Amino acid sequence: MARAGSVGAAPDTTDAPDATAQVLARAAVNAMEAVGGYAAGVYLRSPTTGLLLMAVFAGLPLQLFRPWWRMQVNRPFPVAEAYRSGQAVHLPDAESAMSRFPQLMAGLPFTFASLYEPVSAGTERFGVLVVLREATPGIAVGTADRERLRRTAEVLASDLTALAAAGARVLWEGDPVGVPAPPPEAGAEGARKAADRLAQAVLSLDREGRIGYVNTAAEELLGLDGPRLQGRLLWEALPWLGHPAYEDHFRAGFMSGEPVHFPARRGRHAPGQWLSVDLYPAADGVTLTLGTSAKPVYAPESRARRNADADMDAGADVGVDGDGDAGADADASAYAALDASADEASSLYRPVALAIALTEAVTARQVSAVVTEELLPAFGGRQLAIYLLDERHMYLAWETGFPQGFLNRFDGVSLDVRLPGVETLTTGRPLFFESMQHLAAAYPGIPLDADVGARAFLPLIASGRPVGSCILGFDAPRGFSPEERTVLTALAGLIAQALARARRYDSEVELARGLQSALLPHRLPVREHVDTVGRYLPGSLGMDVGGDWYDVVETGTGLLALVIGDVQGHGVAAAATMGQLRSAVRAFALSGSTPEQVVSGTNRLLIDLDPGQFASCCYMLLDPATGSLMAARAGHPQPLLRHPDGRTEVLDLAGGVVLGIDPEASYPVTELRLTTGSVLALYTDGLVENPGLDIDVGVERLRKALQAARPSPLTETADRLIGEAGNSADRPDDIALLLASRTGGDS
């Protein structure tokens, strides 16, 4: 099993003896060299379903990318997209990345290119190979680079397959391993002497952030000998530069290649020790200079005093008991307040990412999941609960991190009950409690889930309408600066808007689902010599109820009509159109119309009912006694036929354009014979379409699955064909499947 190394650890035989780590490290370096990148890494599946973990990373300081060590496969990031689709993602510049993956650029707003190649062997998906390199604005990634990266991923997949066959686990657990940078070149003694003559402090870093050279002025400024610094990570040797507030500056320098300048405070207990920090990056490393003339954008003492005063005022407004000696301790807490605001700056990208992600969340569950994944990490929270208002009662809609069952006692509480989660909504004011003792004092007798921690209660109000409340929990006592309170309150408004939109969506989905269920056949007719089985599966992404339908109609002439269709679009309108078309087809079939007449008549009806609406359809008229079959097709996928000997083929039925386009369209009829023991499969495109793949690939997969299935019972065959799609968490379209098997009669 792959084991994690410490941050910045090298996967050599001492620090990471695991064979998987060695293979991944080699692949990352090879990929970086193959396409001229300056950094590369590999994400692997983890034991947690749906979670990818960064396993190795080379070329850049590992700790700067901690927010991206974990990646949910359903998130709108290129790593997840490459893994889900099985297709490479190439982003040559910031513009292409912003248009396709805005959340990536919200966290890394720099000029760089990135390439993502899925690592898979057959149906086995291992993970994703990632390379970062300099941007090529307006110029796509070349064919040669694409092919080199693909071949590198194939070699990695082959190596991982061999490791798995040998009994090694190719799942990753824990933190990633850093691949060491090549040792710096020796020599250049003259340059070193020249740098030592400078009055400015100069340090040389490799692309991992390890210190290679320290001039005399830097030794004197820092009070440390060069040998004590050389070979160490900058942030370990100088911990004050590892403050989260400075991470974005370092990311900008290492990734964009442009000089970066910022002020930094030297040490927690060194008042007034501000230094100017300058980064000058290049392909082989970064030169860092330190100066003593830096001036922060605000004076620490006055800022702290303002924070302390604001905290006292906020306590009077929102139920927070300010400490009586807060004013007296303002000077002592100046730098703690500065640290708090710096933490905000370092995690600012997460609220931005949250705002972007909320625009993409559709259902209330998706909104809650986004808040969990983006808001909690931004502020160091561990618990989250979302309550929604319904008829003057608050109902628990989502929770994470709380003891199991603890919140059940608050589910369904009335707005008349005095609880912080209720009062924050009824008053419209957020409530912040810096400790559990403050919470208990403000609400005597309230049950607490912990003795230590802090809580924030946020009102969820959208366009002046109350939606619910959001509870954020923290494991340790903490203050809430005015900036944090402002950001959290603003984000609560965005969450409320997203939840209000999601509730409207959920209502429409429920209506569409009920309509769809009412219009689909509840049972299929039972006829001698023929078995029929139908299945319908709604989509799992977006508007998950569409216009797919199937039907089996007993005509007055003893024949059996087999029908499948797909109305364009999703939601109530698509379901309603589907119902009208199904009724029309049944009426035409019962009147004894030929297949060509049924499809043509339905086409003209759709044009009259809803100009601009389209639908595909396949209509078959079967004689159960003889197996004679006549079929007409309107832009629908070709059916499959499994012969009694197991051979399965894609039929080649003549057809016309989809319904709803041309009132004069003709639909030729194809005649064939269904022999005893054969199975006919009609389906909609949701069963064979996958994002990024040609539909023919999906049809071939379905053909092989039908060929491998047992011919009876037919219900098991239907469940097997639709089962794989049903397990997909990101299925964008709904699915209809109709199977017909000839069990007897004339051969």
Phi, psi and omega in degrees: 000137180294133178248150182276145172263171176287165181301126179083000180292150180260140182278061177262183186291346180270310187275330184217079183289351184297130183296326179298317179297321179297316180296316181294319180298317179298318180295319180297315179295316179298319180295319180298317180289326185294325185242014177069037180272166175250356176202154179202157179199174179228130170262137176237157171300152176245171176297341178276122182302131177082009182239124172261144177237138172294123184263313177224156178210135183228144169101342180219158179300122186298321187291339179290345184247022179306320180299342183250015177292331180245139181217115174288136186289346179265006182276153182277060177238153185298325177301312180294320180298316179297321180291314183297313188276339186075011182243146179292149175239124181239121181239098187285342183203176182294327182295314180293323178294320182293322182290328184261324186224072183299331181291329176298314183285338175296325180269335182229071185280058184235168179271108178200164175248153179216142182233137184230118183241120178295143179251107184212157176224108185065234179270356182274118177257117181271315184170214185218136174264129186239136175230134173252139178207177181295145182289150173235078186307126177078357181245120182291159176296129186291159180299320182297316179294320178301316183291320179296319179292322179297317180295322177298319178294323179295318177298317178298317179299320178296318179295319180293324176298318179295319178298317179297320179295331180276000177101358178280144177276135181251029169260149182251143176227143175087203185277162178283166178254134177272133178272127185293145176283156177300149180296146181295153179292143179277171176096206179058041182296325180297320179294323179296317180296322179295319180293328180291339179280344182289146176279343181273141179287129183230132174232144176251130181243147170275182185289353175265353183092014178273141183281126179254325183216141178227123180278173186298320181296324178292320178300317181291318181295318185272344181070029182227142177285146180305315180302332179286340182262326187297136179086353181262152173296140182306318187282343173275321180287323180235081187302332182294337174280351178271007179300138181304334182296337185261356185299319181298324178296315179293320177301317180299317181294314184287331186264319187274336182081002179264148177301146181228138181227134178200156176271148178219143178270127184274103174083145183289329186248035179234075183305133176083355182277072178264137180236148171273133181244128179234131179246129178236093186277155173212178185296329185258001179164190182225132172265129181244129176242149180235135177230162185257011184259010183293143176231119182295160183287352176207157178280129184303319184295313183292324179295317180296319179299318179296319179297317181296316179297318180296322179297320179295316179296318181296326179299324180290331185273323192243014174086016178265125179280102178292143178294142183295333183259021183299318180295318181295330183266009185301316181296320181293331183263011185303314186280336172295319177296321178297319178300318181298316180291328178293322176300322178301313184299319183293331182256016183298328182297333181291316173301324177296314178298323178299315181299318179293315182296325180296330179291339181264342181288135186252310183265164178299324178294320178295320177300313181297321179295320178297317179299319179297317186281333185250317186284314182302309180298329182298327184244011177073023181282159179236338181237146177214137173220139177236124176250140178246144182272133177212113179052053175062026174226149181257125182241135181291122181254335184199142175208150173204140176092344180276155175304141183303127177084352184298319185279352181301328183293340180261357182287126178085014181291150180280158176292351178276348183280139180272094176224149182298324179292336177274314185292330177296329179278316183292330178267340183077011182249134175291149179241128180238128180236115186285349176207164178290334177293321176296319179296315180295325180290324181285331182228078183303135177086356181291135177295138179244142180272350180204159177270337184236139177148191177216158183220146173232130179245120186244132177283137177256101183232125182242119179052041179080358181257129179292132180249319182168206179216155181236133180245126174251132180243145180232143185285340182231155175301146180200154175271164176236108182291161177304323180295316179298317180297320179295314181296314181297320179295318178295318179294326177299323177296319177296319179297319180297316178299316180295320180291321178297317177296319180295323180293322175296318178298313180300322179295318179293320178298317180298319177296314180295321180295319178296320178295316180299314182298321181291329186271335177286150180295134179279336173207154180258149181296147178259121181232149177293140177079356183219133171249138176229143179220134178238149177221142174229137181225117178290157177293159181252000177234148176063209179289101196272016173235126184238205185249023178285141177208161174219163179197154172231122188239128173275115180278165181290348182264008180089357178273165182239122179266127176252123187229140170216144182206166183214111178275136178299139175096181182220166176097193186299317182298315180295318180295322179294317177297319177303316180298321178294318180293319179299319179295320180296315180298317179299318181297315179297319182295317182291338179278358179086017180292152176285162178306319180296320179292322180296311183290317179297316179296320178294324178300311181294324179296318180297320178296321179289321184287315189210082178302133182099347176269138182238158177203147172257159184200146170229125184238127180232140178244114188248135171264106184300330184286319185254343184082003178296136186223130174240132187227140173232141187228135179238086176065018184263152177304145181294135177293168175248150178228120175261119181281164182302331180277003179097341179297132184236133183228158171271119182293156179241077182273138173296154182199173177237188182290165179298156180292144174100004182253304188237114181294341181260009183297144177250152184228093183296155183255136175252134179253137176208182185231134178260105183281162179297132181094355180272159181231128178255133182238118173250140187207163174260166190293342178300337181280340187238354181264135173227138181305131177085356181244146175294143182297333179297329178295317179293322179296318180295321176299316179295321179299315180294323179294319178293322180294324182278345184284153173290139182293339179210153355289152185294330179297321178294321177298315179298316180297323180291318182294324184265349186296316182298318178293325181293337180275355182281133181272350184232046180275114187280343187233158176276170188224136169235140181222133177228122178248140175227130181235131178274120185253352181183192181100191180292138177255000000 
